[in-house]
């Protein structure tokens, strides 16, 4: 992948909030991607405006995950299964990725960022790997996260493309696509619950890990918009809104911001962790788009 002077039309290397970042433009859309965490913080289309949500209280600092956009949870999701002192959601979201280049592909611009195992990652994840995020910006935003086993022993990993989506008011939207799916409810502790009815509505803190491989649509009447989350090679969908009390407890989340967002995360979490033999690669993709309602 190249990034010649001619490519400056669609890819600009900038600094934002003191961090290295890329501004990508194609087809009337624009995205902001930090190298810190390979973190897509904004995706705006000409027709529908900003589709992602970013907290006004987000902290931009090495070692800290940015609140909003699309943090990458890798190689584990949530708390580490055996070491509570290890960082929640793994280390990918707090490590600087390397910019490998960008190029035009039809109506879109595609850029690639990478992270390889090193002494630091080995302390918490003793496996050799190379991870790549391919960000494609055009009419839609596509994020493809590939993990390659570069060592000589098999390993398992979890992943979530932890997408924060902007909504008019989470209490007024309807989430479609999870009807009938089974889920673990991290708020009540219930395991193997079943999603009744075709739509999910929100009336309190919501933190659910669904067994689901398909599309989720957010129907947002007030914005006259349907936001669509498609995915490939993902067997888990996480849906999260912290509601009032949890939002207050988070230093990097404004007390009154919770109605404006919902997370719909393309993931592979236990028992659907990915098992990767030596030399094998696995790619999970999430594709975000919108249509007028
Ligand atoms: C969600 C989890 O994916 O991320 C929640 O299911 C968690 O349990 C949320 O609270 C935010 O996590 P963090 O580490 O970014 O505060």
Boltz pocket constraint, residues with backbone or C-beta under 6 A from the ligand:
constraints:
  - pocket:
      binder: B
      contacts: [[A, 65], [A, 78], [A, 88], [A, 89], [A, 162], [A, 186], [A, 207], [A, 208], [A, 238], [A, 239], [A, 240], [A, 263], [A, 265]]
      max_distance: 6.0
